[in-house]
Amino acid sequence: MDVFETVQERRSIRAYQDTPIPREKLEKILEAGRLAPSARNIEPWHFIAVTDEQKRKALSKGL
């Protein structure tokens, strides 16, 4: 699949399953983000993965 096909077939997900992401997959996703290029290799990002449901709910309310 080339880039043009990928762009044509993209979609927005607005409903999510309520199943947790396996830790190995989550770590792989975060590692991919860490390895992504940045301007002048400054790497200005910080990733925080919240896996506790109660904490996610509190954060979503801004508490």
N, C-alpha and C positions, 0 to 999 in steps of 0.2 A: 504494500500500500504506500503510495507516495503522499507527500504533504498535502497536495490539493485534494485528494480523496479524503484524507483525514479531516481537513477543514470542512468539506462538504457534509461529512457524516457526523460532525460533532453534535452534541445535544447537551442541554442543561438538565441536571438532576435536581429536583425539588422535593423529592420524597426519598427518605433513606430507610434502610432496614435497621431494625433495632438489635442487630447482632454485633458483638464486639469484634474488632479487628484483631487477628492473632498477633501476638507480640513480635514475632519474627517479621511479619509483613509491615507492621508499623515501623520497626527499626529500619527496614529496607527503604521505606518511603522517606523517612527522615534523613537517612544517609544520602539518598538521591538528591534531596534538597540541599544538603550540606555541600555536596560535590558540584552543584550547579554553578555555572560561571557568574561572576558579578563584575561590575564596572571596576576596572583597575585592580581586580582581585581583592577588593576591600572586604568582601563578605560581611555586610552590615546586618545580617539577620540573626535572629535568635528563635529557636523553635521550642515550644512548650506543648507537650502532649498530655492532656488531661484525660485519664481513663476512668476516674471515679465519677459515677453518675451524679451523686449529690453535689460534688464540686462543680461539675459542668452546669448543673441547673443554677447554682448560686452565681457562677460567672455570667451566665446568660441574662441574669436579672441585674447584673452590675453590682453585686454585693461583695 
